[in-house]
């Protein structure tokens, strides 16, 4: 049975002999990286992270340890922070705890056993914090995906593209170098939630590019505000709600990360709406770049680059029995007689939507035996095999 990986610890002290001595003494327990200044420490955090624990000296040139750890807390909130200092006064300790959100405060010289225990406890706090966040992220994201999938089955015009918007947002976020995008991806799935209050006929007209009355336009314009209010009621999803809020992309009082996410979500939604109305990726990019839409050039470039990759596909007629998850519908699917829309053009097939199609087909309620779909990243031979 393999031993668990040693916790990664960043030691920051302007006296290299102190850091190297601690590393030699405790290298069997921890994986140490040393830095002699806050500037070098942030370089190591960026290049070699993540670190479970940062142990910092208090007395350093230019910036003291409390100021440094306070900035670490802002940039890397999961990382536990320990202060190590030779200045044994209460004022120093209070400043360190209040400004740097310090986990523990240690005096020089520090008993080796105490140092080992404190750093081990700090590493465990980091592990628990990450585990709780990952559990919440995966639980919330999974629940949201199920909710949106059910809504897409019942209202394909409103929710059918949610998954594609989510994929586009995630890919564009990578283009922009954004990290930890689960809240942004959750926002992309829930951003259409306000459509539950809009009549189906209005949603259908908007989805197909038909003209709308002034009242219908106002209904559509109000859906982000309703979605924001609904999501804000869910514990710990306030940031997600802020990303959905109307005007968040340009709200100078909002958190910078929320503004960036809101701009990306709005551009991705516009892009997918254009694609659903029949625009080619190049045409969608040109439309997004129109100044009247209010998208910034960097966001447009990220969305268009990601969109071109995601929409690189071939069009193929596939028998219903051979449809697979991940295929994207190239046409509306209606019940026998051209009535109810079962699934909307642009929907990415999931297990539940596939089962819905198979059930309609088995009951003789589907007006076609094959479906035109977009196949992404398939070779010609694979396409032929699917269609055969």
Secondary structure, DSSP 8 states (H G I E B T S, - for coil): ------EEEEEE-S-HHHHHHHHHHHTTTEEEEEESSHHHHHHHHHHH---SEEEEES--SSS-HHHHHHHHHHH-TTSEEEEEES---HHHHHHHHHHH--SEEEESS--HHHHHHHHHHHHHHHHHHHHHHHHHHHHHHHHHHHHHHHHHHH-HHHHTTHHHHHHHHHHHHHHTT----HHHHHHHHHTTGGGGGS-HHHHHHHHTT----HHHHHHHHTHHHHHHHHHHTSTT-HHHHHHHSTTGGG-TTS-HHHHHHHHHHHHHHHHHHHHHTT--HHHHHHHHT-GGG---HHHHHHHHHHHHHHT-EEEEEEEGGG--TT-EESS-EEBTTT-SEEE-TT-B--HHHHHHHHHHHHTT-BS-SEEEEEEES--HHHHHHHH-
